[in-house]
Amino acid sequence: MAASIGEQLRLAREERGIPLREICDQTRISVHYLEAIETNDYKRLPGGVFNRSFIKAYARCVGYDEREAIEGYTRYLREHGDTSDDVNTTPMHSKVYTETPATRSPILTVVLSVLILALLTAAALAALHWFQKRAQLAPETTAPSYALRVSGVSLYNAHTQDSGLQEADYEAVLQ
C-alpha cells in the first residue's frame, strides 16, 4: 500500500486509466496542481481551504473515498510537521450587520407597521374628503349665475309674450 495520499490518488487514477488532463477538465484544477498533489509537493498549491478542496475533488474524480483522502492529507501534514494548513478553530465574528440578532420584538414591529398603515389610511381619507368638499363648493359658486341666466331666459320666454317687453329691453335688465 502506498505511504502517502498523493501516491494513493495516483495509483487509483492509474488503475482506472484516467489521464491527468481528463481530471483537469472535470475538476477544473490545473495539471500543475494535480502533479503537485501526486508528488506530495503541497507547497506548490495555493494553500488553506484550496488544498483540501483540490484533494477532495481529485479523490471524487478517481473514485477514491473523499474523507479518507482528507484524513490522509492531514496525517501527511502532521507527520512532516507542516501546520500551515491547519484549520483555524477560533470563531470569527463577522462585521456584517445583517447577521446581528434582532434587538426589537417582532410584536412591536407588527404594531408599528399597523399604526403607520392606519395613519397613512387616515391621511388618504382626509385628503379624499377635502377634495370632495372642495368639488361640491366649486359648482355652487358658479352655479347661481348660470341658474340666474337659465331662469332669466325662461322668464323671458314666459313673460315677454304676456308683458310685451321687447328682447332688447329684457337683455338690458339682465345686465
C-alpha positions in Angstrom: 0.0 0.0 0.0 1.2 3.5 -0.9 2.5 5.6 2.0 1.1 9.0 1.2 -2.2 10.3 0.0 -0.6 11.6 -3.2 0.7 8.2 -4.1 -2.7 6.6 -3.3 -4.6 9.0 -5.5 -2.1 8.5 -8.4 -2.5 4.7 -8.1 -6.3 5.0 -8.1 -6.1 7.2 -11.2 -3.7 4.8 -13.0 -5.9 1.8 -12.1 -8.9 3.4 -13.8 -6.7 4.6 -16.7 -7.7 8.2 -16.4 -5.1 10.7 -17.7 -4.3 13.8 -15.7 -5.7 16.0 -18.5 -9.1 14.4 -18.1 -9.1 15.0 -14.3 -8.1 18.6 -15.1 -11.0 19.1 -17.4 -13.5 17.5 -15.0 -12.4 19.3 -11.8 -11.0 22.5 -13.4 -7.9 22.1 -11.3 -4.6 22.9 -13.1 -2.5 19.9 -14.2 0.4 21.6 -12.4 -1.6 21.4 -9.1 -2.6 17.8 -9.8 1.0 16.8 -10.3 1.9 18.6 -7.1 -0.7 16.5 -5.2 0.6 13.3 -6.7 4.2 14.1 -5.7 3.1 15.4 -2.2 4.6 18.8 -3.0 1.8 20.8 -1.3 4.0 24.0 -1.2 3.1 24.4 -4.9 -0.6 24.5 -4.1 -2.4 27.8 -3.2 -2.8 26.7 0.4 -5.5 26.6 3.1 -9.0 25.5 2.1 -8.0 25.2 -1.6 -5.6 22.3 -0.9 -8.3 20.4 0.9 -10.8 21.1 -1.9 -8.4 20.1 -4.6 -7.7 16.8 -2.9 -11.3 16.2 -2.3 -12.2 16.9 -5.9 -9.3 14.7 -7.2 -10.4 11.8 -4.9 -14.0 12.1 -6.1 -12.9 12.1 -9.7 -10.8 8.9 -9.4 -13.4 7.1 -7.2 -11.3 7.3 -4.0 -13.1 8.0 -0.7 -13.0 11.8 -0.1 -13.0 11.5 3.7 -10.0 9.1 3.6 -8.2 11.4 1.2 -8.6 14.4 3.5 -7.6 12.4 6.6 -4.5 11.1 4.7 -3.6 14.7 3.7 -4.0 15.9 7.3 -1.9 12.9 8.5 0.8 13.6 6.0 1.0 17.3 7.1 1.2 16.3 10.7 3.9 13.7 10.1 6.0 16.3 8.2 5.4 19.0 10.8 3.7 21.3 8.4 0.9 23.1 10.3 0.3 25.9 7.8 -2.8 24.2 6.6 -4.5 23.7 10.0 -8.0 25.0 10.1 -8.4 27.9 12.5 -10.7 26.7 15.3 -11.4 30.1 16.8 -14.7 31.5 15.6 -14.6 34.6 13.5 -17.2 37.2 14.1 -18.4 38.8 11.0 -18.8 42.6 10.8 -21.8 42.2 8.5 -24.8 44.0 10.0 -27.4 41.5 8.7 -26.1 38.7 10.9 -26.7 40.6 14.2 -29.7 39.3 16.2 -32.8 41.4 16.2 -33.0 43.8 19.1 -36.6 44.7 18.7 -39.5 42.4 19.4 -41.4 41.1 16.3 -44.7 42.1 18.0 -43.5 45.7 18.3 -42.6 45.7 14.6 -46.1 44.5 13.7 -47.8 47.0 16.0 -45.7 49.9 14.5 -46.5 48.7 11.0 -50.2 48.6 11.6 -50.0 52.1 13.2 -48.2 53.5 10.2 -50.7 52.0 7.8 -53.6 53.4 9.9 -52.1 56.8 9.8 -51.5 56.7 6.0 -55.1 55.4 5.5 -56.5 58.3 7.7 -54.4 60.8 5.8 -55.7 59.4 2.4 -59.3 59.5 3.6 -58.9 63.1 4.9 -57.5 64.2 1.6 -60.3 62.5 -0.3 -62.9 64.1 2.0 -61.3 67.5 1.5 -61.3 67.2 -2.3 -64.9 66.1 -2.3 -65.9 69.1 -0.2 -63.9 71.4 -2.5 -65.6 69.9 -5.6 -69.0 70.4 -4.0 -68.3 74.1 -3.2 -66.9 75.0 -6.6 -70.1 74.3 -8.6 -72.2 76.3 -6.0 -70.1 79.4 -6.6 -70.5 79.3 -10.4 -74.0 77.7 -10.4 -76.0 80.7 -9.2 -75.0 82.9 -12.1 -75.7 80.1 -14.6 -79.0 79.4 -12.8 -80.0 83.0 -12.9 -79.4 83.1 -16.6 -81.4 80.0 -17.1 -84.2 81.3 -15.0 -83.9 84.6 -16.8 -84.2 83.0 -20.2 -87.2 81.0 -19.1 -88.6 84.2 -17.5 -88.0 86.0 -20.8 -89.7 83.3 -22.7 -92.7 83.1 -20.4 -93.3 86.7 -19.7 -92.3 88.5 -22.9 -95.4 87.4 -24.7 -97.6 88.4 -21.8 -95.9 91.6 -20.7 -95.0 92.9 -24.1 -91.3 93.6 -23.3 -89.0 93.7 -26.2 -86.0 91.5 -26.3 -83.6 94.4 -26.2 -85.3 95.7 -23.1 -85.1 92.4 -21.4 -81.3 92.0 -22.1 -80.7 95.4 -20.6 -82.5 94.4 -17.4 -80.4 91.2 -17.2 -77.1 93.1 -17.5 
